[in-house]
Amino acid sequence: MPGAEVEDDTVPHANPRARLPGMRRLFPVTDQTPATTPGDREWSLDELAEAYAYPVPAPGEPRPWLRANMVSTLDGAAQHDGRSQPISTATDMRIFGTLRGLADVVVVGAETVRQEGYRPARARAEFAARREAAGQAPAPAIAVVTASLDLDFSLPLFTSPPVPTLLLTGAAAAPDRVAAAEKAGATVVVAGDGPGVEPARAVQALAGLGHTRLLTEGGPRMLGQFVAAGVLDELCLTVSPMLTAGDAQRIAGGPSVAVPRRFALVSLLEEDGFLFSRYGRV
């Protein structure tokens, strides 16, 4: 998904009742679903937050829930010219901001941080009451998955986050890079016995820090690793009505699964030809 350099435009600060023009719910169909044409239905941010709310955990059994948020063109491209922003839309970015507003932590790969220009997630007034009621920090933490810790620690992601940035790495990470990260104020979390991160251990390590509402925004290689490891619970996929051709990555790459994993459609929204789908693990 697009990086935090555009997040300032996702949820306008000046208007807590900002509207989303022209969105329709296509699934699930109920007697509440209006049979209207695009442009006749507007959604508030509260309605969006309800549409994308995390599942309520069973009493006494809180478990992490890992959700991915990605965008793809009709011909399967997750990026254009190396970035996802050109195939996105303003509404997609508002949903991007809403998903961040609901999450405890945003998990992202180091290459995506470098390519998309990630900045810290900001505290949003529109989500303040909801987050306080859920016992969440004012803003989600950013957790970067990195084996090498080859990151620019002078960037705002490390120098001015509202909550410390987390770095998920392996036990064999270079000590000098770990020291540099900690000196920059990041929290280094070991989630693998070798140089890299093991997806299941990453999820459990974040849950051990109190982060159970997990959101990953890619990139494709990292999402593929989560899929292959069987730890992805939900996929929020925007289908962009565009064709790009070329050799762009799919939303998930890396290792293949032995048997395709089945997910079920939870909800489907539409605006201006863009489809905003939500799929849950069966």
C-alpha positions in Angstrom: 0.0 0.0 0.0 1.1 3.6 -0.4 3.4 4.9 2.2 2.9 7.3 5.0 4.1 10.2 3.0 0.5 10.5 1.7 -1.2 9.6 5.0 -1.8 13.3 5.8 -4.4 13.3 3.0 -6.2 10.2 4.1 -8.2 11.6 7.0 -8.5 15.4 7.0 -7.7 16.7 10.5 -10.0 19.8 10.2 -13.2 17.8 9.6 -14.0 14.9 11.9 -17.1 14.1 9.9 -15.4 14.0 6.5 -17.5 12.1 3.9 -16.7 9.5 1.3 -18.8 10.3 -1.7 -20.4 7.7 -3.9 -19.5 4.5 -2.0 -21.9 1.5 -2.2 -21.9 -1.7 -0.2 -22.2 -4.6 -2.6 -21.7 -7.4 0.0 -23.1 -8.5 2.4 -26.5 -7.6 0.9 -29.1 -6.8 3.5 -32.4 -4.9 3.7 -30.3 -2.0 4.8 -28.3 -2.0 1.6 -29.4 0.9 -0.6 -30.1 0.2 -4.2 -28.7 3.5 -5.3 -26.3 4.7 -8.0 -22.8 5.9 -7.2 -22.9 9.4 -5.8 -26.1 8.9 -3.8 -24.5 7.4 -0.8 -21.9 8.9 1.5 -20.0 7.2 4.3 -18.7 8.8 7.5 -15.4 7.8 9.0 -17.3 6.1 11.8 -19.2 4.0 9.3 -15.9 3.1 7.6 -14.4 2.2 11.0 -17.3 -0.1 11.8 -17.0 -1.7 8.3 -13.4 -2.5 9.0 -13.5 -3.3 12.7 -11.3 -6.0 14.0 -13.1 -9.2 15.3 -14.0 -9.1 19.0 -11.8 -11.6 20.7 -13.3 -14.3 23.0 -13.3 -13.4 26.7 -10.0 -14.3 28.2 -8.6 -15.4 24.9 -7.0 -12.4 23.2 -5.1 -13.5 20.1 -3.3 -11.6 17.5 -5.2 -10.8 14.3 -3.0 -10.1 11.3 -4.7 -8.1 8.5 -3.0 -7.1 5.2 -4.0 -4.1 3.2 -2.9 -4.1 -0.5 -3.9 -2.7 -3.9 -3.8 -4.5 -7.2 -4.7 -3.5 -10.8 -7.0 -5.6 -13.0 -4.0 -7.4 -14.5 -2.4 -8.1 -11.1 0.1 -5.4 -10.7 0.8 -4.3 -7.1 2.8 -1.3 -8.2 3.5 1.0 -11.1 7.1 2.4 -11.5 7.9 0.7 -8.2 5.3 2.4 -6.1 1.6 1.7 -5.3 0.4 5.3 -5.1 -0.2 5.6 -8.9 -2.8 2.8 -8.9 -4.5 4.0 -5.8 -7.3 6.6 -5.3 -8.3 9.2 -2.7 -10.9 6.8 -1.2 -8.4 4.0 -1.1 -6.1 6.3 0.9 -8.9 7.2 3.3 -9.5 3.5 3.9 -5.7 3.2 4.3 -5.9 5.8 7.1 -8.9 4.1 8.7 -7.1 0.8 8.9 -4.2 2.5 10.5 -6.6 4.2 12.9 -7.8 0.8 14.1 -4.5 -1.0 14.4 -2.1 -1.4 17.3 0.9 -1.7 15.0 1.6 -1.5 11.3 4.1 -4.1 10.0 6.1 -3.3 6.9 9.1 -4.6 5.1 12.3 -2.7 5.0 12.3 -2.4 1.2 8.9 -0.9 1.3 10.0 1.6 3.9 12.9 2.6 1.6 10.8 2.8 -1.6 7.6 4.4 -0.2 9.2 6.9 2.1 7.5 5.8 5.3 6.9 8.2 8.1 5.5 7.6 11.6 1.7 7.1 11.8 0.1 10.1 13.4 -2.4 10.3 16.2 -5.8 11.2 14.6 -8.4 13.2 16.5 -11.1 11.3 14.5 -10.0 8.0 16.1 -8.9 9.2 19.5 -12.1 8.2 21.4 -12.3 4.8 19.7 -8.6 4.1 20.4 -8.9 5.2 24.0 -11.9 2.9 24.6 -9.9 0.0 23.1 -7.0 0.7 25.4 -4.7 1.6 22.4 -2.0 4.2 22.2 -2.9 7.4 20.4 -1.2 6.2 17.2 -0.1 2.8 16.0 3.6 1.8 16.1 5.4 1.1 12.9 7.2 -2.3 13.0 9.8 -2.8 10.3 10.8 -6.3 9.3 14.5 -6.3 8.5 17.3 -8.8 8.5 20.2 -6.3 7.8 18.9 -3.3 9.7 20.2 -1.3 6.7 18.0 1.7 7.3 18.5 5.5 7.5 18.1 6.2 11.2 18.0 9.9 10.6 14.5 9.7 9.0 11.4 10.9 10.9 10.3 7.3 11.3 13.1 7.0 13.9 13.7 10.6 15.0 10.1 11.8 15.7 7.6 8.9 16.1 4.7 9.4 18.6 5.5 5.8 19.8 8.9 4.1 19.3 9.4 2.4 16.0 9.9 -1.3 16.3 12.5 -3.3 14.3 11.8 -7.0 13.9 15.0 -8.9 13.1 16.8 -12.2 13.7 19.1 -13.2 16.5 22.1 -13.1 14.1 21.6 -9.5 13.2 24.8 -7.5 13.1 25.5 -6.1 16.6 26.7 -2.7 15.3 23.4 -2.2 13.4 21.4 -3.3 16.5 23.4 -0.7 18.6 22.8 2.0 15.9 19.1 1.3 15.9 18.7 1.4 19.6 20.8 4.6 19.8 18.3 6.1 17.3 15.5 5.3 19.7 14.1 2.2 17.9 13.1 -0.9 19.8 14.8 -4.0 18.4 12.7 -7.2 18.7 14.2 -10.6 17.9 11.8 -12.8 16.0 14.0 -15.5 14.4 17.0 -17.6 15.3 19.0 -16.7 12.2 19.5 -13.4 10.4 16.0 -13.2 9.2 12.5 -13.0 10.7 10.2 -16.0 11.1 6.6 -14.8 10.4 4.9 -16.8 13.2 7.5 -15.6 15.7 7.0 -12.0 14.5 3.3 -12.2 15.2 3.8 -13.7 18.6 6.5 -11.2 19.5 4.2 -8.3 18.7 1.4 -9.9 20.7 3.8 -10.3 23.6 4.2 -6.5 23.5 0.4 -6.0 23.7 -0.1 -5.5 20.0 -2.9 -7.9 18.9 -4.5 -5.8 16.1 -1.9 -6.2 13.5 -1.9 -4.5 10.1 0.7 -5.2 7.3 1.0 -2.9 4.3 3.6 -5.1 2.4 5.7 -5.3 0.5 4.8 -8.3 -1.7 7.8 -10.4 -0.5 6.9 -10.0 3.1 3.2 -10.6 2.6 4.1 -13.8 0.7 6.1 -15.0 3.7 3.1 -14.4 6.0 0.8 -16.3 3.6 3.2 -19.2 3.2 3.6 -19.4 7.0 -0.2 -19.5 7.4 -0.4 -16.6 9.8 -2.5 -14.2 7.7 -6.0 -13.9 9.1 -7.5 -11.3 6.7 -6.8 -9.5 3.4 -8.2 -6.1 2.6 -7.7 -5.8 -1.1 -8.4 -2.8 -3.3 -9.0 -3.7 -6.9 -8.0 -0.8 -9.1 -9.8 -0.5 -12.5 -6.5 0.0 -14.3 -4.3 -2.0 -16.6 -0.5 -1.6 -16.5 1.1 -4.6 -18.2 4.8 -4.7 -17.6 6.6 -6.8 -15.0 5.3 -5.3 -11.8 5.1 -7.5 -8.7 1.9 -9.2 -7.5 0.6 -8.3 -4.0 2.4 -11.4 -2.6 5.6 -13.1 -3.8 8.2 -15.4 -2.4 7.7 -19.0 -1.4 4.7 -20.9 -2.7 2.2 -22.8 -0.5 1.7 -26.5 -1.1 -2.1 -26.1 -1.3 -3.8 -22.8 -2.1 -5.2 -21.2 1.1 -9.0 -20.5 1.0 -10.4 -17.2 2.2 -14.0 -16.1 2.4 -15.5 -12.8 1.3 -16.5 -10.7 4.3 -17.5 -7.4 2.7 -17.3 -5.6 -0.6 -17.6 -1.9 -1.2 -17.4 0.0 -4.5 -16.8 3.6 -5.6 -16.0 4.9 -9.1 -15.1 1.4 -10.4 -12.7 0.7 -7.5 -13.6 -2.4 -5.4 -12.7 -2.5 -1.7 -12.8 -6.1 -0.6 -12.3 -7.8 2.7 -11.5 -11.5 2.9 -11.1 -13.6 6.0 -9.5 -16.9 6.6 -11.9 -19.8 6.4 
